[in-house]
């Protein structure tokens, strides 16, 4: 299986030096491409990203477009 394009975003806490506290809801990392990737490599990429950022909740949205072979 092949993923034709993807957009991965890591949302989390970021330290605010002025307020001296963590603030939530910040975009920490964004990875996207319309070049495509093999599904096995994509899953490995998601796994590495999750491990690097202590990911505990993942949301996935999938759109499958049917090909017309006329």
Rosetta silent file (secondary structure, phi, psi, omega in degrees, C-alpha in Angstrom):
SEQUENCE: XXXXXXXXXXXXXXXXXXXXXXXXXXXXXXXXXXXXXXXXXXXXXXXXXXXXXXXXXXXXXXXXXXXXXX
SCORE:     score description
SCORE:     0.000 S_00000001
   1 L     0.000  152.798 -172.834    0.000    0.000    0.000 S_00000001
   2 E  -133.001  133.838  175.661    1.153    3.541   -0.754 S_00000001
   3 E   -97.442  117.023 -173.837    0.397    6.877    0.953 S_00000001
   4 L   -77.073  -30.072  173.955    0.256    9.553   -1.768 S_00000001
   5 L  -157.791  155.402 -178.929    0.599   12.537    0.599 S_00000001
   6 E  -149.023  159.588  177.827    0.736   13.145    4.328 S_00000001
   7 E  -145.991  109.133 -179.418    0.753   15.898    6.931 S_00000001
   8 E  -112.126  132.715 -178.595    1.929   15.053   10.471 S_00000001
   9 E  -129.194  131.773  173.384    1.754   17.596   13.280 S_00000001
  10 E  -104.065  118.339  179.105    3.048   17.258   16.843 S_00000001
  11 E  -111.247  130.144 -177.738    1.098   19.507   19.216 S_00000001
  12 E  -162.965 -162.098 -178.625    2.343   19.879   22.757 S_00000001
  13 E   -87.029  145.341  177.575    3.650   22.040   25.569 S_00000001
  14 E  -133.855  137.863 -178.343    6.228   24.742   25.082 S_00000001
  15 E   -75.765  128.301  176.217    8.130   26.579   27.819 S_00000001
  16 E  -103.779  109.810 -176.325    7.365   30.307   28.049 S_00000001
  17 L   -67.190  -34.539 -178.876   10.372   32.033   29.632 S_00000001
  18 L   -66.740  -41.071 -179.443    8.525   35.315   30.272 S_00000001
  19 L   -92.355  -10.318 -178.254    5.731   33.604   32.229 S_00000001
  20 L    52.781   50.844  175.405    8.030   30.827   33.517 S_00000001
  21 E  -157.943  164.969  176.337    5.526   28.066   32.805 S_00000001
  22 E   -82.636  139.591  174.862    4.538   25.540   30.147 S_00000001
  23 E  -117.434  134.733 -176.572    1.870   26.545   27.657 S_00000001
  24 E   -95.625  165.750  176.034   -0.093   23.879   25.813 S_00000001
  25 E    87.196   15.407  179.797   -1.420   23.739   22.273 S_00000001
  26 E   -91.298  144.176  173.170    1.745   24.750   20.427 S_00000001
  27 E   -79.009  114.837 -178.866    2.842   23.166   17.130 S_00000001
  28 E   -91.927  -39.146 -178.379    6.213   21.603   17.912 S_00000001
  29 E  -144.100  142.303  171.396    6.838   19.718   14.644 S_00000001
  30 E  -137.861  124.473  177.767    5.157   19.594   11.251 S_00000001
  31 E  -124.570  127.756  178.882    6.154   17.134    8.542 S_00000001
  32 E  -147.804  155.869  177.452    4.332   17.017    5.231 S_00000001
  33 E  -162.184  147.687  170.918    4.894   15.858    1.687 S_00000001
  34 L  -112.096   13.919  177.652    2.977   15.276   -1.503 S_00000001
  35 L   -80.759  -24.175  178.568    5.742   13.046   -2.868 S_00000001
  36 L    89.645  161.914 -176.928    4.263    9.942   -1.259 S_00000001
  37 E  -160.529  148.825  174.990    5.726    7.102    0.789 S_00000001
  38 E   -65.316  141.461 -174.725    5.337    3.352    1.234 S_00000001
  39 H   -59.354  -36.764 -179.834    2.937    2.557    4.107 S_00000001
  40 H   -66.298  -41.112  177.467    5.534    0.514    6.037 S_00000001
  41 H   -69.316  -34.184  178.139    8.034    3.377    5.953 S_00000001
  42 H   -65.535  -42.994  178.163    5.269    5.823    6.897 S_00000001
  43 H   -63.933  -40.287  176.782    4.339    3.767    9.968 S_00000001
  44 H   -63.063  -40.430  178.092    8.013    3.623   10.984 S_00000001
  45 H   -62.940  -43.722  177.228    8.243    7.391   10.568 S_00000001
  46 H   -63.050  -40.101  179.727    5.163    7.899   12.778 S_00000001
  47 H   -63.483  -45.427  178.354    6.599    5.534   15.384 S_00000001
  48 H   -63.547  -41.866  179.466    9.930    7.396   15.528 S_00000001
  49 H   -65.112  -40.749  177.684    8.165   10.759   15.753 S_00000001
  50 H   -63.659  -43.672  178.571    5.931    9.473   18.542 S_00000001
  51 H   -64.276  -39.585 -177.001    8.922    8.134   20.501 S_00000001
  52 H   -69.104  -25.629 -175.892   10.865   11.379   20.085 S_00000001
  53 L  -119.894   22.602  179.214    8.030   13.514   21.445 S_00000001
  54 L    50.070   43.258 -178.718    6.502   11.179   24.040 S_00000001
  55 L   -65.313  135.636  179.668    3.428   10.854   21.865 S_00000001
  56 L  -130.347  -11.254  179.897    0.481    9.238   23.558 S_00000001
  57 L  -137.041  125.797 -177.794   -2.477   10.201   21.392 S_00000001
  58 L  -124.519  130.748  174.963   -2.608    9.888   17.608 S_00000001
  59 L  -110.442  135.112 -178.582   -5.421   11.062   15.342 S_00000001
  60 L  -127.211  134.110  173.888   -5.632    9.730   11.790 S_00000001
  61 L  -122.379  125.643 -176.497   -7.750   10.937    8.901 S_00000001
  62 L  -121.928  132.207  173.566   -7.775    8.788    5.745 S_00000001
  63 L  -120.843  121.082  177.947   -9.223    9.642    2.352 S_00000001
  64 L  -108.708  123.056 -179.411   -9.282    6.851   -0.220 S_00000001
  65 L  -106.206  124.464 -179.515   -9.936    7.915   -3.802 S_00000001
  66 L   -74.294  136.217  176.400  -11.171    5.270   -6.197 S_00000001
  67 L   -86.789  145.324  178.661   -9.381    5.077   -9.510 S_00000001
  68 L  -107.250  113.808 -176.888  -11.389    5.000  -12.695 S_00000001
  69 L  -100.472   68.783  178.793   -9.923    2.561  -15.243 S_00000001
  70 L   -84.472    0.000    0.000  -11.777    3.573  -18.407 S_00000001
